[in-house]
Amino acid sequence: MVFTSTTAADFDTIFSTLLERGKMDIEHVTAIVGGIIKEIRSEQNTALKRHIAKFDQWTPEKDEELKIDAEAMAQAYTLLEPELKSALHLAYDRIKAYHEKQLPKSWFDTESNGTILGQKVTPVDRAGLYIPGGKAAYPSSLLMNVIPAQVAGVEEIVVCTPTPENEPNALLLAACHLCGVTEVYKVGGASAIAAMAYGTETIPKVDVITGPGNIFVATAKKLVFGDVNIDMIAGPSEIGVLADASANANHIAIDLLSQAEHDEMASSILITPSAELAEQVNLEIEAWLQKLPREQIARKSIVERGAIIVARDMAEAVALMNEVAPEHLEVSTDNPFELLASIKHAGAIFLGHYTPEAIGDYVAGPNHTLPTGGTARFYSPLGVENFLKKSSVIAFSRAAINEIGEACALIAHTEGLTAHEQSVRVRMGSAE
């Protein structure tokens, strides 16, 4: 992996390369994804079945085969080991409790002249959730996407997930049952995004699509945005770690690898003012790699997209990490809250020596669907608001229109919009 310091002659070049990590080759796959979307829109289920045969190596004969039976989900839940079932319930309860605190409320304000102004918060009618299922299945992602939609009050939730060789992940099915989800479809990739965005004979059109995925899924979400809303365009997983000499090198090494094992394009970056810690972490990474079942994936990620940077001091380390704007940021120091105010850009912040990023992936409570590739500079984690929309509420009394209507009519007249002006004046009794 890259091992450098801010005093190195080529540091600026190396760091600039790290900042470019989020640029997935969307241009390269846009034509392919655009073709897939066009096929789904025109051929619907026929195209879906063809794509499933091509990408997931099984061929649905009937439309009904696209949907996972609710009894299969219930059975998967029943067959869970008690400890795992308990763990899923713990995760569900904590995630729900956290997201319930995010729920915004409608509000109304009455002025002395009788004007009522306010905001009405309403959930979307139907949400589409994409849950990856290619190299690995992620029941935790189902919880993280379903629960905020349920808290928001979404009445209909549609889930799409790929099922290679027509073998749904049992734990994912169990999680669906736990969440009370009944519309689950065995469709993945760009095809699933297109199906949810425009609808087919089997899969209903949704209002918003959320959930992570590969470059084809991300590109599809980008292309359908505007016809439906989306949460974000998320790329490969990543972690940034700020640590000083008080950190445990063994802990930091495995934390970096916790993201590297996701896929070869994941990014793991440590920035520290301690050269000794940097050296120790580098050694511990190699020791851990040899123990991981997903060593090949993690090693390629670390070698090609990992970095350890030695900074002059912690202030410089924080400044550099703000430029990185990582999806996950661990702050491994004795007094991490002292740095919190200085951290401006990160999807989720994990403070202290006993707060590994992995705890946030499953049971901490906050959402693990996060902005990647530096987009934490302007995106937020998935939350309840992704499934809500706000309507402005305006009600004027006769006294109110007479009090401030002249100002409105004057502005409309100045803009040359006569009908606007007169629609106010007729209510004031001063129409021309």
Order of alpha helices (4+ residues) and beta strands (2+ residues): beta-alpha-alpha-alpha-alpha-alpha-beta-beta-beta-alpha-beta-alpha-beta-alpha-beta-alpha-beta-beta-alpha-beta-alpha-alpha-beta-alpha-beta-alpha-beta-alpha-beta-alpha-alpha
